[in-house]
Amino acid sequence: MAGCGGLYSGDQCVKALYRRAVANERLKEYTNGLADVKKALKTVPDDVDFLKADVKKALKTVPDDVDFLKLKERLEVKIKAEKEQQKKMYSRMFG
């Protein structure tokens, strides 16, 4: 997904990473999607005042951690299935 690496901050960054991860999943770019999910899960503002001031806004605009965890699980399952399929294909080619 070229062009999705723009500059965002705070909740907008997390929201953008979630959307890009979902788009990568739909494009069957599971590894890229998983990388975005992991990056988003690690993105936590260090400024406590930011969190207090924008908690309501963040709850409305940022997907829940549950959404990220579900997406992460789906991507990991798809990556595993893709690797198994490749393993079978290569075993037929060279086996």
C-alpha positions in Angstrom: 0.0 0.0 0.0 2.2 2.8 -1.2 1.2 6.3 -0.3 -0.2 5.4 3.1 2.8 6.3 5.1 1.9 9.9 5.7 2.5 11.9 8.8 -0.2 11.5 11.5 -0.1 11.9 15.2 -1.9 10.4 18.2 -5.2 8.7 17.5 -5.1 9.6 13.8 -1.9 7.5 13.4 -3.5 4.5 15.0 -6.7 4.9 13.0 -4.6 5.1 9.7 -2.6 2.0 10.7 -5.8 0.1 11.4 -7.3 1.1 8.0 -4.1 0.3 6.2 -3.9 -3.1 7.9 -7.5 -3.9 6.8 -6.7 -2.8 3.3 -3.5 -5.0 3.3 -5.6 -7.9 4.5 -8.1 -7.5 1.6 -5.1 -7.3 -0.8 -3.8 -10.5 0.7 -0.7 -8.6 1.9 -0.9 -10.3 5.3 2.6 -9.7 6.4 2.3 -6.0 5.8 -1.1 -5.9 7.6 0.3 -7.7 10.6 3.2 -5.3 10.8 0.8 -2.3 10.8 -1.3 -4.0 13.6 1.8 -4.6 15.7 3.0 -1.0 15.2 -0.4 0.4 16.1 -0.6 -1.7 19.3 2.7 -0.3 20.4 1.7 3.3 19.6 0.8 4.9 22.9 1.2 8.6 23.6 3.7 9.3 26.4 1.8 12.5 27.3 -0.7 11.8 30.1 -2.4 15.2 29.6 -3.0 14.3 25.9 -4.7 11.1 27.0 -6.9 12.9 29.6 -7.9 15.7 27.2 -8.7 13.5 24.2 -10.0 10.3 25.7 -13.6 10.8 24.5 -12.5 11.8 21.1 -10.1 8.8 20.9 -12.8 6.4 22.0 -15.0 7.6 19.2 -12.4 7.6 16.4 -9.9 4.8 17.2 -10.8 1.2 16.8 -10.9 -0.8 20.0 -7.9 -2.9 21.0 -10.3 -5.8 20.5 -10.6 -4.9 16.8 -6.8 -4.8 16.5 -6.4 -8.2 18.3 -9.1 -9.8 16.1 -7.4 -8.4 12.9 -4.0 -9.6 14.2 -5.4 -13.1 14.8 -7.0 -13.2 11.3 -3.8 -12.1 9.7 -1.7 -14.6 11.6 -4.1 -17.4 10.6 -4.0 -16.3 6.9 -0.2 -16.1 6.9 0.0 -19.6 8.4 -2.4 -21.0 5.8 -0.5 -19.2 3.0 2.8 -20.8 4.2 1.2 -24.2 4.4 -0.1 -23.9 0.9 3.3 -22.8 -0.4 4.9 -25.7 1.5 2.6 -28.2 -0.2 3.2 -26.6 -3.6 7.0 -26.7 -3.2 6.9 -30.3 -2.0 5.1 -31.3 -5.2 7.5 -29.3 -7.3 10.7 -30.7 -5.7 9.4 -33.7 -3.8 
